[in-house]
Amino acid sequence: MPRRVVLSLAVGVVVLGGAGAFAVAYAGNQPPVVAHSTARYTAPDAGRDGSLTFRTEVTASSGVKSVRVLAYPASSSLAEKEPTAKEMAAAEPAGCKPVGEDTVRCTYTVQVSAAEAASSPHGPWRFAVLATAADGGTALDTQAAGFTVR
């Protein structure tokens, strides 16, 4: 084989190998992805507490370190400026269980007393979620799911 052809093939292999390594490195540094978020509010009734449940799935190639959630009224000052990642770092943690190689399903549930429901603003509410990957990457969804307090 002519020397020029061998050299061209060698350069091609190096370029393709480098591009592949870059693609793998880039894919490994992707931020977490928050998906399939739902919220369910059940009002207190007949002397029994109600409940508020939020569920979501988070995927991160490096693993999921934490998921924090915050419910807030859509008519509040927090809704006007939306929560930041720094504010969400102090929010309530959700419990997560693995459902795949790099995906977890997270749930946050809290009981709601009649007094709490009566004193809460009625109308639409939102859930914000902050997911943090093991490599430090974050994903913030300030309107992950909604529910209505009546």
DANORPE-V987829 format. One record per residue. RES is the residue in three letters. SS is DSSP state (H for helix, E for strand, - for the rest). OMEGA is omega in whole degrees, -180 to 180 (none if undefined). Layout:
res=RES ss=SS omega=OMEGA
res=RES ss=SS omega=OMEGA
This chain:
res=MET ss=- omega=180
res=PRO ss=- omega=-177
res=ARG ss=H omega=-179
res=ARG ss=H omega=180
res=VAL ss=H omega=179
res=VAL ss=H omega=179
res=LEU ss=H omega=178
res=SER ss=H omega=178
res=LEU ss=H omega=180
res=ALA ss=H omega=179
res=VAL ss=H omega=179
res=GLY ss=H omega=179
res=VAL ss=H omega=180
res=VAL ss=H omega=-179
res=VAL ss=H omega=180
res=LEU ss=H omega=177
res=GLY ss=H omega=178
res=GLY ss=H omega=179
res=ALA ss=H omega=178
res=GLY ss=H omega=179
res=ALA ss=H omega=178
res=PHE ss=H omega=-180
res=ALA ss=H omega=179
res=VAL ss=H omega=179
res=ALA ss=H omega=-179
res=TYR ss=H omega=180
res=ALA ss=H omega=-180
res=GLY ss=H omega=-177
res=ASN ss=- omega=179
res=GLN ss=- omega=177
res=PRO ss=- omega=177
res=PRO ss=- omega=178
res=VAL ss=E omega=178
res=VAL ss=E omega=-178
res=ALA ss=E omega=173
res=HIS ss=E omega=-179
res=SER ss=E omega=177
res=THR ss=E omega=176
res=ALA ss=E omega=178
res=ARG ss=E omega=178
res=TYR ss=E omega=174
res=THR ss=E omega=-177
res=ALA ss=- omega=174
res=PRO ss=- omega=-177
res=ASP ss=E omega=174
res=ALA ss=- omega=177
res=GLY ss=- omega=178
res=ARG ss=E omega=177
res=ASP ss=- omega=172
res=GLY ss=E omega=179
res=SER ss=E omega=175
res=LEU ss=E omega=-178
res=THR ss=E omega=176
res=PHE ss=E omega=177
res=ARG ss=E omega=177
res=THR ss=E omega=173
res=GLU ss=E omega=180
res=VAL ss=E omega=178
res=THR ss=E omega=177
res=ALA ss=- omega=-176
res=SER ss=- omega=180
res=SER ss=- omega=-176
res=GLY ss=- omega=-179
res=VAL ss=E omega=-180
res=LYS ss=E omega=-179
res=SER ss=E omega=174
res=VAL ss=E omega=-179
res=ARG ss=E omega=-177
res=VAL ss=E omega=179
res=LEU ss=E omega=174
res=ALA ss=E omega=180
res=TYR ss=E omega=180
res=PRO ss=E omega=-180
res=ALA ss=- omega=180
res=SER ss=- omega=-176
res=SER ss=- omega=176
res=SER ss=H omega=177
res=LEU ss=H omega=179
res=ALA ss=H omega=-180
res=GLU ss=H omega=-178
res=LYS ss=H omega=-178
res=GLU ss=- omega=-178
res=PRO ss=- omega=178
res=THR ss=- omega=178
res=ALA ss=H omega=180
res=LYS ss=H omega=178
res=GLU ss=H omega=-178
res=MET ss=H omega=180
res=ALA ss=- omega=180
res=ALA ss=- omega=-179
res=ALA ss=- omega=-178
res=GLU ss=E omega=176
res=PRO ss=E omega=173
res=ALA ss=- omega=176
res=GLY ss=E omega=-175
res=CYS ss=E omega=176
res=LYS ss=E omega=179
res=PRO ss=E omega=175
res=VAL ss=- omega=179
res=GLY ss=- omega=-177
res=GLU ss=- omega=-178
res=ASP ss=- omega=-178
res=THR ss=E omega=175
res=VAL ss=E omega=174
res=ARG ss=E omega=-174
res=CYS ss=E omega=-180
res=THR ss=E omega=174
res=TYR ss=E omega=-180
res=THR ss=E omega=177
res=VAL ss=E omega=176
res=GLN ss=E omega=-180
res=VAL ss=E omega=179
res=SER ss=- omega=178
res=ALA ss=H omega=180
res=ALA ss=H omega=178
res=GLU ss=H omega=180
res=ALA ss=H omega=-179
res=ALA ss=H omega=-178
res=SER ss=H omega=-180
res=SER ss=- omega=175
res=PRO ss=- omega=179
res=HIS ss=- omega=-180
res=GLY ss=E omega=-176
res=PRO ss=E omega=176
res=TRP ss=E omega=178
res=ARG ss=E omega=170
res=PHE ss=E omega=171
res=ALA ss=E omega=180
res=VAL ss=E omega=175
res=LEU ss=E omega=177
res=ALA ss=E omega=178
res=THR ss=E omega=180
res=ALA ss=E omega=179
res=ALA ss=- omega=180
res=ASP ss=- omega=177
res=GLY ss=- omega=178
res=GLY ss=- omega=-179
res=THR ss=E omega=172
res=ALA ss=E omega=179
res=LEU ss=E omega=175
res=ASP ss=E omega=-175
res=THR ss=E omega=177
res=GLN ss=E omega=-175
res=ALA ss=E omega=-179
res=ALA ss=E omega=179
res=GLY ss=E omega=175
res=PHE ss=E omega=-178
res=THR ss=E omega=175
res=VAL ss=E omega=-179
res=ARG ss=- omega=none
